[in-house]
Amino acid sequence: MTGAIMSFVIDADIARSSGMTEHPVSSGARKLLETVSAGGHKAAMCPALRKEWRDHKSNFATRWMASMVAKKKISFIAPDKKIKTYIENHVPDGNDKEVALKDSHLLDAALSVDKIIASNDEKARVVFCKISEGNGEIGTILWFNALTDRDFFCSTLMSGGFIPKNYYLCPD
């Protein structure tokens, strides 16, 4: 991936928490957004994610988004709903299904671009890893947390380095 322009699906929780404070969550989210922009990469947004961003973005994320739109670095996509349909048909009713359906649009969007999601929602990540046992396509998606994976995201991923299995949405 070195030198390649990548498209990231960036969850609205990153937009909401990216602020100007040095709190680890705020600074991690901000650094992730800055790294995507500085690297010339793109963000991909489906209609559901775009609405979440509009409803929850911070002042920093508002400026970041405006800058990315001006640079034509936002891809507005309309992915199919394969993962959502899979969840509806194959995941038993309960908490896991509820969590997965709430964020299924992130996976559907990621499968339409470069299969990379940035989100701080570890609960959703765990559920998707569990669900990937029955759907191998989910296991091809990378998931990064702006707080715990910030250094890896900003250095190794952006330079095209090796990505260990633990960043993929697959069972351990």
N, C-alpha and C positions, 0 to 999 in steps of 0.2 A: 504493500500500500504506500510505500514511500513516495512522496511527491504527488501522490494522487489526491484529487479533491474528493472529499467524502461528504455524504449527506447524513446528518444525525437527526434522530427523532428525540427532541428534548421535552421531557414532561413538564407540565405546568408547575409542578412543585419546585422545579429549579427556577422558573420565572418568579414565583412567589417569594422564594427565599433569597434570591440574589439582591443583595443590598450593598450599601457602602460601609457597613460596619466590619470590624475584624473578627466578629463571631465566626467560629469555624464553619458553620452551615452557610452563612451569608457569604463569606469570602470564598468558600469552595464553589458555590454556585456561580458567583461572579467570575472566578478564575476559569471555570469551565466555559462559560459563554465567551469570555475574552479570548480564550485559546481557539475556539471554533472560528471566531471572527478573524483573529490575527493570522491564522493559518490559511485563510481564504476558502474555508470550507462552507458548506451549506447546512441549513436546517430544513427539514421537511415537515410540513404540517397538513394534516387531514382536517376536514371541517370540525370534528369534535375537539381535536387538540387546539385548533385555532380559537374556538370559543372558550376553552379552559384558560388559555393564555390571556385572552381579553378580560376574563372575569377575575383573574388572580395575579396578574403581573405587578412587579414592583416598579418603582420609578426607574431604576437601573435597567430592568428588562424592557421597559417601554422605549428607552433610548436605544438599547441594543437592537431591538426589533426594527425600529425605524431606520437605523443605520444599515442593517442587513437587507431590508427591503430596498433601500436606496441603491445598494450595491448589487441588487438582483441575486441575493444569496439565500432567499427563502423560496423553496419549492412548494407550491400549493398542489397537493395531490389528492386524488380520490381513490384510495385503494379498495380492493374488494374486501369482503368481510369474512375471509376464510377462517381466521382464528376465532372470531366471534361465533360463527356458525358451528365450528368444532366444539367450542366450549358449551354452547347451548345444547348440542346433541350428545356429548360424550362425558361431560363432567357432572357428577351427581349433584343434586340440589344441596345447598348448604353454604357455609361461609366461603370456602374456596371458590365456588362458582360465582358468588357475588363479587368477590375481590377480582377475579379474572375477567368477568364481564365489564366491570368498571374501567379496566385499563386495556381491554382487548384491542382497542383502536391503536394503541401504541405499537403492538406487535404487527397488526395488519399494515400500518404505515411503514414500519421498519422493513418488512418483507418486500415492500415496493421500492425501497431505495437500497442502502448499503448495510442493512441489518444491524444497526447500532442504535441503542437506546441509552439516553442519560436520564436517570431518575433516582431520587433518594428513597423511593418507596420499597423498602426491603421486604415488607410483607407481601407485596405483589410479586417481587422477584422470586421469593420462596415458592409461592403458589405456582408460578409459571414453570419453575424448575420441576415441580412435582407433575404438572400436566404434560410436560415435554416427554415423559416416559411413554405416553400414548400417541404423541405427535412429534415425530423427528424434526419437522420443519421449525418448530419452536426452538429446538436445541441448536439451531444455526445462528441464533440471534445473540449478539453481545449486549450486555447490560452493565452500565457503569454508574456508580454512585458518586455524586460530586463531592461528598465529604470523605468517604473512605478510600475512593479510587482516584482522587484528584491528581496525585503525582504521576501515577501510571498513565492516566488519560492524557495528561498534558505533556508527557515526555515520550514514553514508549509507543503508545498508540499513534500519536501524531507523527512520529518519526518512522513509522512502518515496522516497528519491532515485533517480535514474537508475542502472541497473545495466549497466555495459559488458559487451560480448560475452565478454570474457576470463573472466568468472565462470561462464559456462555450460559444460556438458560437450559442447562441439562442437569440431570440428577448427578449427585456426587459419586 
